[in-house]
Amino acid sequence: MFKWLTNIGRNIRNLSSGLANPASWLVNLFGGAESDSGITINGKTALTYSTIFQAVSVIAGDVSQLPVFLIRRDGDNRDRATKHPAYRLMRRRPNDVMTAQTFKMTLMCHALLWGNGYALIERDAAGRPTSLFPLLPDRTWPEVVDGQLIYKSRINNKEEKFPPVDILHIKGLSLDGIAGLSVITLARNSWGLGLAAEQSGGSFFKNNSQPSGVLEVPGKLSVPAADRMRESWNSKHAGSHNAMKLAVMEEGAKFNPISMSNKDSQWIEARQFQRVEVASWFNLPPWKLGADVATSYASLEVQAQAYLNQALMRWLVTWEEELADKLLTEREKLADSHEFKFNTKSLLRGDLKSRNESYQIARMGGWMNANDILAAEDENGIGTDGDEYWRPANMAVVGEDPEPPPPQLLPPVIEPDAEDEDEEPDENNGPTPPTDSLRELVRDRMMRMLAIEQKAIRKACKADNFLDAIDAIYVDDLGRKYHEAVNPVLSVADDVLGWPFPTACSIWNSARYESKRRLADLAGSCVPSALADAVETELATWPARIDETINQLFPEQRGAA
């Protein structure tokens, strides 16, 4: 079963190394490998090259500044698992000496340069992670022993062995899936060329911005005389502090330059190209390193999205999968109930105008409420009023019918002519009696308000104090809505049919008070766990109560409903 691991293991780094083909840890121990340009490249010398330092700093810094959350999934609900031990490690302090941001930056720096970032996972007696400690990448390596993968690390000159479950391994591009390829080794010649150009520029200015050459004298000089002349020339004319000094040539001596100038060697162009070259090693957009290249992005937001997709996303996914594999229990992984997720919104945060426009679209589209928008802007919410979601059609609350239009006055009753009084009315063609139209209008308005009332009551079932929530509904919120929706209709009945308006209002208010009383009785007669089911049973009877109220308001049309 593990033969493939055994075969791969033969190619993985181990502690033994020969001088003919030394392992990378041995090369780094003696200062690193020399590039074709003659520059020695290792972890420390690579970072002395400003372009490499900037590339590593940009990626490691951006990954480390993004918050990573442990999310618990329960159906369609997603909540932060704040009580999980791994949540604290990745959000606050992975160990006693590092913040989460420092820890992520350190491992990213290791992964970007050495291709591997390692951290030791310490656990309590129950197997829960308690701390994470980075391990030096040039002294840590995976190895296959008897078909089993283990990790070894040289700590305080002593080789320690760890099982894979106790090593958090952030790896880069890999050929075997076990160890990432060392970018320092692969890019040795490319980076060495850039450092060589930098050193060449330093030598150019050290030598008074003049190319090197040959001092030519007539006759033959002895070795001591040639050495004295060379030292004398360099002491008076080499270095920026000797710039513009006058040279005096004796006994027919001549200075013949033999090197190319910076212009001839296209030194500036080479330096610019090296920025693009380094960017390609890290999969970075060249503009991130200050390279003078044309870009065609429509906005900074699109530019940031391209950077996220091109350079960061693969690292973020690597982190998320490795954290889930090493910090979650087997039960949590099998149930697929938890996941680590980076929040990338801060990288894509637009200007104020763009954000407000996107919030407006989300608000009108119904997938963000006022409190969601305030939270995205790190502002306090506005209470329960900000929890409502609106729908696009007419900005009504999601789940509720839109507010009915203002009632239209019914046309006046037309008295028949005297000669028509004896004619029988035509039931099919005659006008609809005003009371029938008004009855349907009042019933429609009451049924719409009932839907709003039922939704508010269901929401009250989730409140800490059900009775206080009911009082607020009927006194503060629904009382106003009922008056605005129903009273104009009853007023029409008073104007058109001559009803006593106070009597109609009294019948309607009595129905509302009866609703409140029934809910209070339920709260006092059942345990809290059964309250929601009891309320649902009660609400199912309320449409019939609306019909009873209609019959009281329109007793002559009792059978027409």
Secondary structure, DSSP 8 states (H G I E B T S, - for coil): --HHHHHHHTTS--S---SSS--HHHHHHTT-EE-TTS-EE-HHHHHTSHHHHHHHHHHHHHHHHS-EEEEEEETTEEEE-TTSHHHHHHHT-SSSS--HHHHHHHHHHHHHHHSEEEEEEEE-TTS-EEEEEEE-GGGEEEEEETTEEEEEEEETTEEEEE-GGGEEEEE-S-SSSSS---HHHHTHHHHHHHHHHHHHHHHHHHTTT---EEEE-SS---HHHHHHHHHHHHHHHSSGGGTT------TT-EEEE-S--TTTTTHHHHHHHHHHHHHHHTT--GGGGT-------SSHHHHHHHHIIIIIHHHHHHHHHHHHHHHS-HHHHHHT-EEEEE--TTTT---HHHHHHHHHHHHHHTS--HHHHHHHTT----GGGGG--B-TTT--BTTS-----------------GGGTTS---TTTS---HHHHHHHHHHHHHHHHHHHHHHHHHHHTTSS-HHHHHHHIIIIIHHHHHHHHHHHHHHHHHHHH---HHHHHHHHHHHHHHHHHHHHHHHHHS-HHHHHHHHHHHHTTHHHHHHHHHHHH-GGGGGG-
